């Protein structure tokens, strides 16, 4: 997810007449990122951010089990647990 500053930077370059390729070269941003946000309006960007904020997280249903394993292992770093 792109923060608002990066979105605004892409839009600033767009208003100045830069192409997507120009923006990638000038900003160093990923090509896919520029392509995604180049044609997005402010309203669409706001909706996108809201959608991403409240999306279902992949590990949400496993949270309890993950915490239990961590508690059993005294919250050691994974590296320490793998060495056991």
Order of alpha helices (4+ residues) and beta strands (2+ residues): alpha-alpha-alpha-alpha-alpha-alpha
